Amino acid sequence: MITHEVITMIFKISLSTGLGMIIGAERERKDKPAGLRTHVLVAIGSTLFTLLSFINPFPGQGFAFDPTRIAAQVVVGIGFLGAGMIFLKGNEARGLTTAAGIWVTAAIGMAVGFGAYAIAIYSTVLAFLILSAFGRLESKFHQDQAN
């Protein structure tokens, strides 16, 4: 049955999909290993886990119910996924920005799941700006240091 609650959950999953696409498209454009699909799936998954944490599978049976427990485990799981993106090349760590992008995308998905839409949208805009513009700024810093 499609209830108001189900429609709200569909809206949240759709919003997190769109926000994940914004970050993922930027990573895809730069040909990074975790691109569009990865970021969208992380956003959807973190939103879905957050939504599921609000569903009490044992209503009226007196079980302790704490939605933050699942959210905390999402953070741990994303940490493992992000760690898999990081590798050493010589003396240099690579993939840190990709791992951080996945971490932020999961947080955005969780924010949507908790209903903090404005924070999720604002964070997506910030993450997109940082990923798209700060690379040039970093290059300028390194260029100035070389001179």
N, CA, C and O atoms as CSV, one atom per row, in Angstrom:
chain,resi,resn,atom,element,x,y,z
A,1,MET,N,N,0.842,-1.173,0.000
A,1,MET,CA,C,0.000,0.000,0.000
A,1,MET,C,C,0.893,1.244,0.000
A,1,MET,O,O,1.874,1.315,0.740
A,2,ILE,N,N,0.544,2.205,-0.826
A,2,ILE,CA,C,1.328,3.445,-0.888
A,2,ILE,C,C,0.713,4.457,0.067
A,2,ILE,O,O,-0.382,4.977,-0.148
A,3,THR,N,N,1.461,4.710,1.122
A,3,THR,CA,C,1.026,5.665,2.140
A,3,THR,C,C,1.845,6.945,2.011
A,3,THR,O,O,2.783,7.023,1.218
A,4,HIS,N,N,1.477,7.936,2.796
A,4,HIS,CA,C,2.245,9.182,2.832
A,4,HIS,C,C,3.687,8.897,3.256
A,4,HIS,O,O,4.624,9.512,2.746
A,5,GLU,N,N,3.857,7.969,4.185
A,5,GLU,CA,C,5.201,7.605,4.659
A,5,GLU,C,C,6.037,7.008,3.527
A,5,GLU,O,O,7.217,7.332,3.393
A,6,VAL,N,N,5.441,6.146,2.719
A,6,VAL,CA,C,6.151,5.531,1.597
A,6,VAL,C,C,6.520,6.585,0.559
A,6,VAL,O,O,7.628,6.564,0.023
A,7,ILE,N,N,5.612,7.497,0.274
A,7,ILE,CA,C,5.894,8.577,-0.686
A,7,ILE,C,C,7.044,9.445,-0.179
A,7,ILE,O,O,7.901,9.860,-0.959
A,8,THR,N,N,7.065,9.717,1.113
A,8,THR,CA,C,8.162,10.500,1.700
A,8,THR,C,C,9.483,9.757,1.561
A,8,THR,O,O,10.504,10.367,1.245
A,9,MET,N,N,9.476,8.461,1.790
A,9,MET,CA,C,10.708,7.672,1.647
A,9,MET,C,C,11.176,7.657,0.189
A,9,MET,O,O,12.373,7.768,-0.075
A,10,ILE,N,N,10.254,7.523,-0.745
A,10,ILE,CA,C,10.614,7.551,-2.173
A,10,ILE,C,C,11.210,8.906,-2.533
A,10,ILE,O,O,12.187,8.978,-3.278
A,11,PHE,N,N,10.625,9.982,-2.006
A,11,PHE,CA,C,11.168,11.319,-2.238
A,11,PHE,C,C,12.599,11.412,-1.708
A,11,PHE,O,O,13.483,11.931,-2.390
A,12,LYS,N,N,12.824,10.915,-0.504
A,12,LYS,CA,C,14.152,10.991,0.103
A,12,LYS,C,C,15.182,10.201,-0.709
A,12,LYS,O,O,16.295,10.676,-0.936
A,13,ILE,N,N,14.813,9.013,-1.138
A,13,ILE,CA,C,15.736,8.208,-1.942
A,13,ILE,C,C,16.015,8.899,-3.276
A,13,ILE,O,O,17.148,8.886,-3.756
A,14,SER,N,N,14.988,9.500,-3.875
A,14,SER,CA,C,15.167,10.214,-5.146
A,14,SER,C,C,16.067,11.434,-4.962
A,14,SER,O,O,16.948,11.685,-5.784
A,15,LEU,N,N,15.850,12.195,-3.884
A,15,LEU,CA,C,16.690,13.365,-3.617
A,15,LEU,C,C,18.141,12.949,-3.403
A,15,LEU,O,O,19.051,13.571,-3.950
A,16,SER,N,N,18.362,11.910,-2.618
A,16,SER,CA,C,19.750,11.490,-2.378
A,16,SER,C,C,20.391,10.974,-3.666
A,16,SER,O,O,21.596,11.132,-3.865
A,17,THR,N,N,19.595,10.361,-4.538
A,17,THR,CA,C,20.111,9.926,-5.841
A,17,THR,C,C,20.611,11.128,-6.633
A,17,THR,O,O,21.712,11.101,-7.184
A,18,GLY,N,N,19.805,12.178,-6.690
A,18,GLY,CA,C,20.196,13.391,-7.418
A,18,GLY,C,C,21.426,14.050,-6.830
A,18,GLY,O,O,22.308,14.492,-7.566
A,19,LEU,N,N,21.493,14.120,-5.511
A,19,LEU,CA,C,22.650,14.749,-4.869
A,19,LEU,C,C,23.909,13.906,-5.082
A,19,LEU,O,O,24.986,14.448,-5.329
A,20,GLY,N,N,23.773,12.589,-4.987
A,20,GLY,CA,C,24.910,11.706,-5.272
A,20,GLY,C,C,25.378,11.831,-6.714
A,20,GLY,O,O,26.571,11.732,-6.999
A,21,MET,N,N,24.424,12.051,-7.627
A,21,MET,CA,C,24.771,12.224,-9.040
A,21,MET,C,C,25.616,13.475,-9.258
A,21,MET,O,O,26.525,13.471,-10.087
A,22,ILE,N,N,25.325,14.534,-8.528
A,22,ILE,CA,C,26.079,15.783,-8.686
A,22,ILE,C,C,27.548,15.553,-8.334
A,22,ILE,O,O,28.441,15.950,-9.083
A,23,ILE,N,N,27.790,14.921,-7.208
A,23,ILE,CA,C,29.173,14.668,-6.791
A,23,ILE,C,C,29.814,13.618,-7.696
A,23,ILE,O,O,30.960,13.774,-8.118
A,24,GLY,N,N,29.081,12.559,-7.989
A,24,GLY,CA,C,29.616,11.492,-8.829
A,24,GLY,C,C,29.936,11.953,-10.239
A,24,GLY,O,O,30.918,11.502,-10.829
A,25,ALA,N,N,29.119,12.847,-10.790
A,25,ALA,CA,C,29.368,13.348,-12.147
A,25,ALA,C,C,30.674,14.141,-12.194
A,25,ALA,O,O,31.418,14.068,-13.172
A,26,GLU,N,N,30.940,14.892,-11.139
A,26,GLU,CA,C,32.194,15.655,-11.090
A,26,GLU,C,C,33.383,14.700,-11.054
A,26,GLU,O,O,34.385,14.936,-11.729
A,27,ARG,N,N,33.283,13.628,-10.276
A,27,ARG,CA,C,34.378,12.652,-10.187
A,27,ARG,C,C,34.516,11.891,-11.503
A,27,ARG,O,O,35.626,11.573,-11.931
A,28,GLU,N,N,33.388,11.604,-12.138
A,28,GLU,CA,C,33.400,10.921,-13.432
A,28,GLU,C,C,34.079,11.786,-14.486
A,28,GLU,O,O,34.867,11.296,-15.295
A,29,ARG,N,N,33.764,13.074,-14.466
A,29,ARG,CA,C,34.346,14.023,-15.427
A,29,ARG,C,C,35.869,14.049,-15.308
A,29,ARG,O,O,36.571,14.251,-16.299
A,30,LYS,N,N,36.372,13.846,-14.098
A,30,LYS,CA,C,37.817,13.830,-13.872
A,30,LYS,C,C,38.400,12.426,-13.979
A,30,LYS,O,O,39.572,12.206,-13.671
A,31,ASP,N,N,37.573,11.478,-14.419
A,31,ASP,CA,C,38.002,10.100,-14.659
A,31,ASP,C,C,38.598,9.459,-13.405
A,31,ASP,O,O,39.633,8.797,-13.468
A,32,LYS,N,N,37.941,9.661,-12.281
A,32,LYS,CA,C,38.381,9.073,-11.016
A,32,LYS,C,C,37.779,7.680,-10.862
A,32,LYS,O,O,36.740,7.388,-11.454
A,33,PRO,N,N,38.428,6.805,-10.064
A,33,PRO,CA,C,37.949,5.424,-9.957
A,33,PRO,C,C,36.533,5.296,-9.385
A,33,PRO,O,O,35.780,4.415,-9.800
A,34,ALA,N,N,36.170,6.149,-8.455
A,34,ALA,CA,C,34.811,6.134,-7.906
A,34,ALA,C,C,34.068,7.298,-8.539
A,34,ALA,O,O,34.259,8.453,-8.160
A,35,GLY,N,N,33.225,6.983,-9.498
A,35,GLY,CA,C,32.550,8.033,-10.249
A,35,GLY,C,C,31.062,8.082,-9.983
A,35,GLY,O,O,30.614,7.968,-8.842
A,36,LEU,N,N,30.318,8.250,-11.029
A,36,LEU,CA,C,28.874,8.475,-10.956
A,36,LEU,C,C,28.149,7.335,-10.246
A,36,LEU,O,O,27.441,7.572,-9.268
A,37,ARG,N,N,28.313,6.127,-10.716
A,37,ARG,CA,C,27.569,5.009,-10.138
A,37,ARG,C,C,27.920,4.787,-8.671
A,37,ARG,O,O,27.037,4.556,-7.845
A,38,THR,N,N,29.203,4.858,-8.351
A,38,THR,CA,C,29.624,4.629,-6.964
A,38,THR,C,C,28.998,5.649,-6.028
A,38,THR,O,O,28.443,5.285,-4.991
A,39,HIS,N,N,29.085,6.927,-6.388
A,39,HIS,CA,C,28.549,7.964,-5.514
A,39,HIS,C,C,27.029,7.891,-5.393
A,39,HIS,O,O,26.478,8.126,-4.317
A,40,VAL,N,N,26.357,7.571,-6.482
A,40,VAL,CA,C,24.903,7.434,-6.417
A,40,VAL,C,C,24.527,6.257,-5.516
A,40,VAL,O,O,23.626,6.376,-4.687
A,41,LEU,N,N,25.206,5.137,-5.674
A,41,LEU,CA,C,24.895,3.975,-4.842
A,41,LEU,C,C,25.191,4.236,-3.364
A,41,LEU,O,O,24.440,3.788,-2.497
A,42,VAL,N,N,26.268,4.949,-3.070
A,42,VAL,CA,C,26.584,5.292,-1.678
A,42,VAL,C,C,25.490,6.200,-1.109
A,42,VAL,O,O,25.059,6.014,0.029
A,43,ALA,N,N,25.045,7.173,-1.893
A,43,ALA,CA,C,23.984,8.074,-1.429
A,43,ALA,C,C,22.685,7.314,-1.180
A,43,ALA,O,O,22.046,7.494,-0.143
A,44,ILE,N,N,22.298,6.471,-2.122
A,44,ILE,CA,C,21.062,5.697,-1.957
A,44,ILE,C,C,21.181,4.760,-0.754
A,44,ILE,O,O,20.279,4.693,0.081
A,45,GLY,N,N,22.285,4.050,-0.674
A,45,GLY,CA,C,22.464,3.094,0.417
A,45,GLY,C,C,22.429,3.744,1.787
A,45,GLY,O,O,21.783,3.236,2.703
A,46,SER,N,N,23.116,4.858,1.930
A,46,SER,CA,C,23.134,5.515,3.247
A,46,SER,C,C,21.758,6.084,3.593
A,46,SER,O,O,21.358,6.073,4.757
A,47,THR,N,N,21.035,6.580,2.588
A,47,THR,CA,C,19.670,7.057,2.842
A,47,THR,C,C,18.770,5.895,3.227
A,47,THR,O,O,17.994,5.991,4.177
A,48,LEU,N,N,18.872,4.802,2.492
A,48,LEU,CA,C,18.032,3.644,2.763
A,48,LEU,C,C,18.299,3.072,4.152
A,48,LEU,O,O,17.359,2.759,4.883
A,49,PHE,N,N,19.569,2.933,4.520
A,49,PHE,CA,C,19.869,2.450,5.876
A,49,PHE,C,C,19.317,3.395,6.935
A,49,PHE,O,O,18.804,2.950,7.962
A,50,THR,N,N,19.419,4.687,6.689
A,50,THR,CA,C,18.884,5.659,7.645
A,50,THR,C,C,17.374,5.523,7.755
A,50,THR,O,O,16.826,5.529,8.857
A,51,LEU,N,N,16.697,5.398,6.614
A,51,LEU,CA,C,15.241,5.226,6.637
A,51,LEU,C,C,14.851,3.942,7.361
A,51,LEU,O,O,13.911,3.934,8.157
A,52,LEU,N,N,15.568,2.864,7.088
A,52,LEU,CA,C,15.257,1.592,7.739
A,52,LEU,C,C,15.472,1.659,9.246
A,52,LEU,O,O,14.819,0.935,9.999
A,53,SER,N,N,16.374,2.512,9.687
A,53,SER,CA,C,16.633,2.609,11.118
A,53,SER,C,C,15.442,3.190,11.881
A,53,SER,O,O,15.372,3.071,13.104
A,54,PHE,N,N,14.511,3.815,11.168
A,54,PHE,CA,C,13.322,4.372,11.809
A,54,PHE,C,C,12.159,3.376,11.849
A,54,PHE,O,O,11.148,3.631,12.504
A,55,ILE,N,N,12.297,2.259,11.161
A,55,ILE,CA,C,11.224,1.273,11.124
A,55,ILE,C,C,11.446,0.276,12.256
A,55,ILE,O,O,12.436,-0.456,12.259
A,56,ASN,N,N,10.550,0.249,13.188
A,56,ASN,CA,C,10.651,-0.659,14.320
A,56,ASN,C,C,10.058,-2.008,13.901
A,56,ASN,O,O,8.854,-2.115,13.671
A,57,PRO,N,N,10.908,-3.037,13.802
A,57,PRO,CA,C,10.392,-4.337,13.369
A,57,PRO,C,C,9.557,-5.039,14.445
A,57,PRO,O,O,8.893,-6.038,14.167
A,58,PHE,N,N,9.594,-4.515,15.663
A,58,PHE,CA,C,8.870,-5.140,16.776
A,58,PHE,C,C,7.964,-4.124,17.480
A,58,PHE,O,O,8.113,-3.910,18.683
A,59,PRO,N,N,7.028,-3.493,16.759
A,59,PRO,CA,C,6.192,-2.475,17.402
A,59,PRO,C,C,5.357,-3.065,18.539
A,59,PRO,O,O,4.790,-4.151,18.425
A,60,GLY,N,N,5.301,-2.313,19.636
A,60,GLY,CA,C,4.480,-2.709,20.774
A,60,GLY,C,C,5.030,-3.861,21.587
A,60,GLY,O,O,4.331,-4.387,22.453
A,61,GLN,N,N,6.266,-4.268,21.333
A,61,GLN,CA,C,6.826,-5.398,22.074
A,61,GLN,C,C,7.870,-4.976,23.101
A,61,GLN,O,O,8.534,-5.825,23.696
A,62,GLY,N,N,8.019,-3.672,23.312
A,62,GLY,CA,C,8.890,-3.190,24.371
A,62,GLY,C,C,10.377,-3.263,24.095
A,62,GLY,O,O,11.174,-3.175,25.029
A,63,PHE,N,N,10.777,-3.421,22.836
A,63,PHE,CA,C,12.203,-3.450,22.511
A,63,PHE,C,C,12.751,-2.026,22.499
A,63,PHE,O,O,12.065,-1.092,22.083
A,64,ALA,N,N,13.995,-1.867,22.960
A,64,ALA,CA,C,14.659,-0.564,22.869
A,64,ALA,C,C,14.882,-0.242,21.393
A,64,ALA,O,O,15.276,-1.108,20.611
A,65,PHE,N,N,14.630,0.986,21.031
A,65,PHE,CA,C,14.683,1.380,19.621
A,65,PHE,C,C,15.519,2.641,19.502
A,65,PHE,O,O,15.156,3.680,20.053
A,66,ASP,N,N,16.642,2.561,18.783
A,66,ASP,CA,C,17.556,3.697,18.649
A,66,ASP,C,C,18.014,3.817,17.201
A,66,ASP,O,O,18.886,3.063,16.769
A,67,PRO,N,N,17.429,4.771,16.429
A,67,PRO,CA,C,17.786,4.922,15.016
A,67,PRO,C,C,19.259,5.263,14.778
A,67,PRO,O,O,19.774,5.017,13.687
A,68,THR,N,N,19.930,5.814,15.758
A,68,THR,CA,C,21.324,6.210,15.543
A,68,THR,C,C,22.268,5.013,15.488
A,68,THR,O,O,23.396,5.143,15.012
A,69,ARG,N,N,21.831,3.858,15.965
A,69,ARG,CA,C,22.707,2.675,15.953
A,69,ARG,C,C,23.040,2.248,14.532
A,69,ARG,O,O,24.192,1.931,14.235
A,70,ILE,N,N,22.045,2.235,13.651
A,70,ILE,CA,C,22.309,1.859,12.256
A,70,ILE,C,C,23.139,2.941,11.580
A,70,ILE,O,O,24.053,2.635,10.816
A,71,ALA,N,N,22.825,4.207,11.858
A,71,ALA,CA,C,23.592,5.304,11.265
A,71,ALA,C,C,25.070,5.190,11.627
A,71,ALA,O,O,25.936,5.429,10.786
A,72,ALA,N,N,25.353,4.834,12.850
A,72,ALA,CA,C,26.752,4.686,13.278
A,72,ALA,C,C,27.441,3.575,12.491
A,72,ALA,O,O,28.623,3.687,12.167
A,73,GLN,N,N,26.722,2.522,12.186
A,73,GLN,CA,C,27.311,1.412,11.428
A,73,GLN,C,C,27.523,1.779,9.961
A,73,GLN,O,O,28.439,1.263,9.320
A,74,VAL,N,N,26.685,2.662,9.427
A,74,VAL,CA,C,26.891,3.158,8.057
A,74,VAL,C,C,28.235,3.869,7.984
A,74,VAL,O,O,28.991,3.683,7.031
A,75,VAL,N,N,28.528,4.676,8.983
A,75,VAL,CA,C,29.798,5.405,9.019
A,75,VAL,C,C,30.969,4.423,9.017
A,75,VAL,O,O,31.953,4.635,8.309
A,76,VAL,N,N,30.869,3.365,9.796
A,76,VAL,CA,C,31.933,2.365,9.848
A,76,VAL,C,C,32.076,1.674,8.487
A,76,VAL,O,O,33.189,1.508,7.988
A,77,GLY,N,N,30.969,1.281,7.900
A,77,GLY,CA,C,31.011,0.605,6.605
A,77,GLY,C,C,31.598,1.473,5.512
A,77,GLY,O,O,32.367,0.991,4.681
A,78,ILE,N,N,31.244,2.742,5.504
A,78,ILE,CA,C,31.779,3.672,4.510
A,78,ILE,C,C,33.276,3.861,4.728
A,78,ILE,O,O,34.026,4.049,3.770
A,79,GLY,N,N,33.711,3.810,5.977
A,79,GLY,CA,C,35.147,3.895,6.258
A,79,GLY,C,C,35.913,2.768,5.579
A,79,GLY,O,O,36.995,2.989,5.035
A,80,PHE,N,N,35.357,1.565,5.608
A,80,PHE,CA,C,36.004,0.435,4.931
A,80,PHE,C,C,36.004,0.631,3.423
A,80,PHE,O,O,37.008,0.356,2.766
A,81,LEU,N,N,34.904,1.098,2.870
A,81,LEU,CA,C,34.831,1.352,1.428
A,81,LEU,C,C,35.851,2.422,1.024
A,81,LEU,O,O,36.568,2.268,0.036
A,82,GLY,N,N,35.905,3.498,1.797
A,82,GLY,CA,C,36.857,4.569,1.511
A,82,GLY,C,C,38.295,4.107,1.633
A,82,GLY,O,O,39.146,4.499,0.834
A,83,ALA,N,N,38.576,3.272,2.632
A,83,ALA,CA,C,39.940,2.765,2.815
A,83,ALA,C,C,40.382,1.954,1.601
A,83,ALA,O,O,41.564,1.937,1.258
A,84,GLY,N,N,39.440,1.289,0.960
A,84,GLY,CA,C,39.765,0.518,-0.233
A,84,GLY,C,C,40.141,1.387,-1.420
A,84,GLY,O,O,40.728,0.895,-2.384
A,85,MET,N,N,39.815,2.663,-1.365
A,85,MET,CA,C,40.131,3.600,-2.446
A,85,MET,C,C,41.526,4.199,-2.306
A,85,MET,O,O,42.046,4.795,-3.249
A,86,ILE,N,N,42.129,4.041,-1.132
A,86,ILE,CA,C,43.421,4.679,-0.856
A,86,ILE,C,C,44.549,3.677,-1.121
A,86,ILE,O,O,44.487,2.532,-0.673
A,87,PHE,N,N,45.570,4.111,-1.845
A,87,PHE,CA,C,46.725,3.261,-2.091
A,87,PHE,C,C,47.979,4.133,-2.116
A,87,PHE,O,O,47.912,5.347,-2.310
A,88,LEU,N,N,49.128,3.476,-1.913
A,88,LEU,CA,C,50.413,4.181,-1.936
A,88,LEU,C,C,51.061,4.015,-3.300
A,88,LEU,O,O,51.074,2.927,-3.877
A,89,LYS,N,N,51.593,5.111,-3.794
A,89,LYS,CA,C,52.373,5.092,-5.032
A,89,LYS,C,C,53.684,5.780,-4.693
A,89,LYS,O,O,53.763,7.007,-4.651
A,90,GLY,N,N,54.693,4.987,-4.456
A,90,GLY,CA,C,55.963,5.543,-3.975
A,90,GLY,C,C,55.771,6.035,-2.555
A,90,GLY,O,O,55.303,5.300,-1.685
A,91,ASN,N,N,56.134,7.278,-2.334
A,91,ASN,CA,C,55.956,7.885,-1.018
A,91,ASN,C,C,54.662,8.694,-0.925
A,91,ASN,O,O,54.460,9.428,0.043
A,92,GLU,N,N,53.803,8.569,-1.903
A,92,GLU,CA,C,52.614,9.408,-1.985
A,92,GLU,C,C,51.340,8.574,-1.835
A,92,GLU,O,O,51.184,7.540,-2.485
A,93,ALA,N,N,50.437,9.033,-0.977
A,93,ALA,CA,C,49.128,8.390,-0.829
A,93,ALA,C,C,48.204,8.918,-1.922
A,93,ALA,O,O,48.105,10.127,-2.131
A,94,ARG,N,N,47.536,8.014,-2.608
A,94,ARG,CA,C,46.613,8.376,-3.687
A,94,ARG,C,C,45.214,7.929,-3.287
A,94,ARG,O,O,45.057,6.963,-2.539
A,95,GLY,N,N,44.206,8.624,-3.781
A,95,GLY,CA,C,42.824,8.231,-3.542
A,95,GLY,C,C,42.191,8.838,-2.308
A,95,GLY,O,O,41.049,8.519,-1.977
A,96,LEU,N,N,42.919,9.711,-1.619
A,96,LEU,CA,C,42.362,10.308,-0.404
A,96,LEU,C,C,41.133,11.168,-0.703
A,96,LEU,O,O,40.151,11.130,0.039
A,97,THR,N,N,41.188,11.933,-1.778
A,97,THR,CA,C,40.052,12.783,-2.136
A,97,THR,C,C,38.863,11.923,-2.546
A,97,THR,O,O,37.723,12.238,-2.205
A,98,THR,N,N,39.117,10.856,-3.265
A,98,THR,CA,C,38.042,9.941,-3.648
A,98,THR,C,C,37.398,9.335,-2.404
A,98,THR,O,O,36.173,9.274,-2.306
A,99,ALA,N,N,38.214,8.892,-1.463
A,99,ALA,CA,C,37.689,8.320,-0.216
A,99,ALA,C,C,36.886,9.361,0.560
A,99,ALA,O,O,35.822,9.053,1.098
A,100,ALA,N,N,37.388,10.579,0.618
A,100,ALA,CA,C,36.676,11.644,1.322
A,100,ALA,C,C,35.354,11.966,0.624
A,100,ALA,O,O,34.352,12.253,1.279
A,101,GLY,N,N,35.362,11.916,-0.716
A,101,GLY,CA,C,34.126,12.161,-1.466
A,101,GLY,C,C,33.068,11.115,-1.177
A,101,GLY,O,O,31.887,11.439,-1.051
A,102,ILE,N,N,33.482,9.868,-1.071
A,102,ILE,CA,C,32.547,8.792,-0.723
A,102,ILE,C,C,32.004,8.998,0.684
A,102,ILE,O,O,30.813,8.806,0.929
A,103,TRP,N,N,32.871,9.385,1.600
A,103,TRP,CA,C,32.489,9.632,2.988
A,103,TRP,C,C,31.461,10.763,3.063
A,103,TRP,O,O,30.448,10.639,3.752
A,104,VAL,N,N,31.721,11.864,2.354
A,104,VAL,CA,C,30.800,13.004,2.349
A,104,VAL,C,C,29.480,12.619,1.684
A,104,VAL,O,O,28.413,13.015,2.153
A,105,THR,N,N,29.544,11.855,0.601
A,105,THR,CA,C,28.323,11.434,-0.080
A,105,THR,C,C,27.456,10.585,0.847
A,105,THR,O,O,26.232,10.718,0.840
A,106,ALA,N,N,28.069,9.724,1.635
A,106,ALA,CA,C,27.314,8.929,2.604
A,106,ALA,C,C,26.662,9.837,3.651
A,106,ALA,O,O,25.505,9.634,4.018
A,107,ALA,N,N,27.394,10.819,4.120
A,107,ALA,CA,C,26.830,11.754,5.102
A,107,ALA,C,C,25.663,12.533,4.509
A,107,ALA,O,O,24.669,12.778,5.193
A,108,ILE,N,N,25.777,12.922,3.246
A,108,ILE,CA,C,24.687,13.628,2.571
A,108,ILE,C,C,23.463,12.719,2.482
A,108,ILE,O,O,22.342,13.151,2.753
A,109,GLY,N,N,23.680,11.469,2.103
A,109,GLY,CA,C,22.575,10.516,2.049
A,109,GLY,C,C,21.915,10.328,3.403
A,109,GLY,O,O,20.691,10.240,3.493
A,110,MET,N,N,22.718,10.266,4.453
A,110,MET,CA,C,22.161,10.135,5.799
A,110,MET,C,C,21.382,11.388,6.188
A,110,MET,O,O,20.326,11.292,6.813
A,111,ALA,N,N,21.893,12.558,5.824
A,111,ALA,CA,C,21.180,13.804,6.129
A,111,ALA,C,C,19.806,13.802,5.462
A,111,ALA,O,O,18.814,14.206,6.069
A,112,VAL,N,N,19.754,13.346,4.215
A,112,VAL,CA,C,18.460,13.251,3.526
A,112,VAL,C,C,17.558,12.265,4.263
A,112,VAL,O,O,16.379,12.545,4.484
A,113,GLY,N,N,18.102,11.126,4.638
A,113,GLY,CA,C,17.319,10.122,5.359
A,113,GLY,C,C,16.738,10.650,6.656
A,113,GLY,O,O,15.621,10.294,7.030
A,114,PHE,N,N,17.485,11.491,7.339
A,114,PHE,CA,C,17.013,12.092,8.592
A,114,PHE,C,C,16.119,13.308,8.349
A,114,PHE,O,O,15.574,13.875,9.296
A,115,GLY,N,N,15.964,13.714,7.077
A,115,GLY,CA,C,15.068,14.830,6.755
A,115,GLY,C,C,15.731,16.194,6.780
A,115,GLY,O,O,15.038,17.210,6.721
A,116,ALA,N,N,17.049,16.245,6.865
A,116,ALA,CA,C,17.784,17.520,6.886
A,116,ALA,C,C,18.109,17.918,5.444
A,116,ALA,O,O,19.271,17.929,5.039
A,117,TYR,N,N,17.073,18.241,4.682
A,117,TYR,CA,C,17.227,18.501,3.245
A,117,TYR,C,C,18.123,19.699,2.950
A,117,TYR,O,O,18.999,19.614,2.090
A,118,ALA,N,N,17.921,20.796,3.639
A,118,ALA,CA,C,18.706,22.007,3.369
A,118,ALA,C,C,20.191,21.750,3.623
A,118,ALA,O,O,21.041,22.187,2.847
A,119,ILE,N,N,20.499,21.048,4.698
A,119,ILE,CA,C,21.893,20.729,5.020
A,119,ILE,C,C,22.483,19.810,3.949
A,119,ILE,O,O,23.631,19.986,3.540
A,120,ALA,N,N,21.702,18.836,3.498
A,120,ALA,CA,C,22.181,17.904,2.471
A,120,ALA,C,C,22.457,18.629,1.156
A,120,ALA,O,O,23.482,18.394,0.515
A,121,ILE,N,N,21.551,19.499,0.761
A,121,ILE,CA,C,21.723,20.246,-0.493
A,121,ILE,C,C,22.912,21.200,-0.388
A,121,ILE,O,O,23.739,21.269,-1.298
A,122,TYR,N,N,22.995,21.924,0.708
A,122,TYR,CA,C,24.109,22.857,0.912
A,122,TYR,C,C,25.446,22.118,0.917
A,122,TYR,O,O,26.416,22.581,0.316
A,123,SER,N,N,25.497,20.974,1.592
A,123,SER,CA,C,26.731,20.187,1.646
A,123,SER,C,C,27.113,19.659,0.268
A,123,SER,O,O,28.297,19.582,-0.060
A,124,THR,N,N,26.124,19.298,-0.535
A,124,THR,CA,C,26.391,18.839,-1.899
A,124,THR,C,C,27.000,19.957,-2.730
A,124,THR,O,O,27.961,19.738,-3.467
A,125,VAL,N,N,26.441,21.149,-2.613
A,125,VAL,CA,C,26.978,22.298,-3.356
A,125,VAL,C,C,28.415,22.568,-2.924
A,125,VAL,O,O,29.290,22.776,-3.763
A,126,LEU,N,N,28.655,22.564,-1.624
A,126,LEU,CA,C,30.024,22.788,-1.128
A,126,LEU,C,C,30.983,21.709,-1.627
A,126,LEU,O,O,32.072,22.020,-2.111
A,127,ALA,N,N,30.583,20.447,-1.510
A,127,ALA,CA,C,31.450,19.357,-1.955
A,127,ALA,C,C,31.750,19.481,-3.448
A,127,ALA,O,O,32.892,19.294,-3.868
A,128,PHE,N,N,30.740,19.794,-4.244
A,128,PHE,CA,C,30.943,19.956,-5.682
A,128,PHE,C,C,31.934,21.084,-5.963
A,128,PHE,O,O,32.846,20.928,-6.775
A,129,LEU,N,N,31.752,22.216,-5.291
A,129,LEU,CA,C,32.667,23.351,-5.497
A,129,LEU,C,C,34.094,23.002,-5.081
A,129,LEU,O,O,35.052,23.357,-5.767
A,130,ILE,N,N,34.225,22.316,-3.972
A,130,ILE,CA,C,35.554,21.943,-3.496
A,130,ILE,C,C,36.215,20.982,-4.482
A,130,ILE,O,O,37.382,21.156,-4.833
A,131,LEU,N,N,35.473,19.971,-4.928
A,131,LEU,CA,C,36.044,18.992,-5.850
A,131,LEU,C,C,36.357,19.590,-7.213
A,131,LEU,O,O,37.335,19.200,-7.852
A,132,SER,N,N,35.542,20.526,-7.662
A,132,SER,CA,C,35.748,21.059,-9.010
A,132,SER,C,C,36.723,22.230,-9.051
A,132,SER,O,O,37.408,22.414,-10.058
A,133,ALA,N,N,36.805,23.018,-7.998
A,133,ALA,CA,C,37.625,24.234,-8.056
A,133,ALA,C,C,38.925,24.155,-7.257
A,133,ALA,O,O,39.910,24.796,-7.624
A,134,PHE,N,N,38.942,23.391,-6.191
A,134,PHE,CA,C,40.112,23.405,-5.323
A,134,PHE,C,C,41.326,22.738,-5.953
A,134,PHE,O,O,42.457,23.027,-5.563
A,135,GLY,N,N,41.113,21.857,-6.915
A,135,GLY,CA,C,42.250,21.226,-7.603
A,135,GLY,C,C,43.117,22.265,-8.284
A,135,GLY,O,O,44.344,22.200,-8.219
A,136,ARG,N,N,42.479,23.222,-8.935
A,136,ARG,CA,C,43.233,24.302,-9.588
A,136,ARG,C,C,43.944,25.166,-8.554
A,136,ARG,O,O,45.076,25.598,-8.770
A,137,LEU,N,N,43.279,25.414,-7.437
A,137,LEU,CA,C,43.879,26.215,-6.373
A,137,LEU,C,C,45.091,25.489,-5.790
A,137,LEU,O,O,46.124,26.111,-5.542
A,138,GLU,N,N,44.976,24.190,-5.570
A,138,GLU,CA,C,46.109,23.411,-5.069
A,138,GLU,C,C,47.275,23.439,-6.057
A,138,GLU,O,O,48.433,23.570,-5.658
A,139,SER,N,N,46.962,23.316,-7.345
A,139,SER,CA,C,48.015,23.367,-8.372
A,139,SER,C,C,48.746,24.691,-8.331
A,139,SER,O,O,49.967,24.738,-8.485
A,140,LYS,N,N,48.001,25.774,-8.122
A,140,LYS,CA,C,48.608,27.101,-8.030
A,140,LYS,C,C,49.528,27.182,-6.821
A,140,LYS,O,O,50.625,27.732,-6.925
A,141,PHE,N,N,49.108,26.647,-5.672
A,141,PHE,CA,C,49.955,26.633,-4.471
A,141,PHE,C,C,51.250,25.862,-4.730
A,141,PHE,O,O,52.332,26.320,-4.362
A,142,HIS,N,N,51.138,24.696,-5.359
A,142,HIS,CA,C,52.321,23.886,-5.626
A,142,HIS,C,C,53.240,24.578,-6.628
A,142,HIS,O,O,54.463,24.484,-6.529
A,143,GLN,N,N,52.646,25.267,-7.586
A,143,GLN,CA,C,53.422,25.995,-8.587
A,143,GLN,C,C,54.173,27.157,-7.917
A,143,GLN,O,O,55.343,27.393,-8.216
A,144,ASP,N,N,53.497,27.881,-7.010
A,144,ASP,CA,C,54.135,28.991,-6.298
A,144,ASP,C,C,55.253,28.494,-5.409
A,144,ASP,O,O,56.276,29.165,-5.280
A,145,GLN,N,N,55.082,27.316,-4.782
A,145,GLN,CA,C,56.117,26.755,-3.918
A,145,GLN,C,C,57.343,26.324,-4.719
A,145,GLN,O,O,58.466,26.379,-4.218
A,146,ALA,N,N,57.127,25.897,-5.959
A,146,ALA,CA,C,58.233,25.453,-6.811
A,146,ALA,C,C,59.091,26.622,-7.271
A,146,ALA,O,O,60.276,26.450,-7.555
A,147,ASN,N,N,58.497,27.812,-7.345
A,147,ASN,CA,C,59.228,28.988,-7.827
A,147,ASN,C,C,60.018,29.638,-6.752
A,147,ASN,O,O,60.689,30.640,-6.998
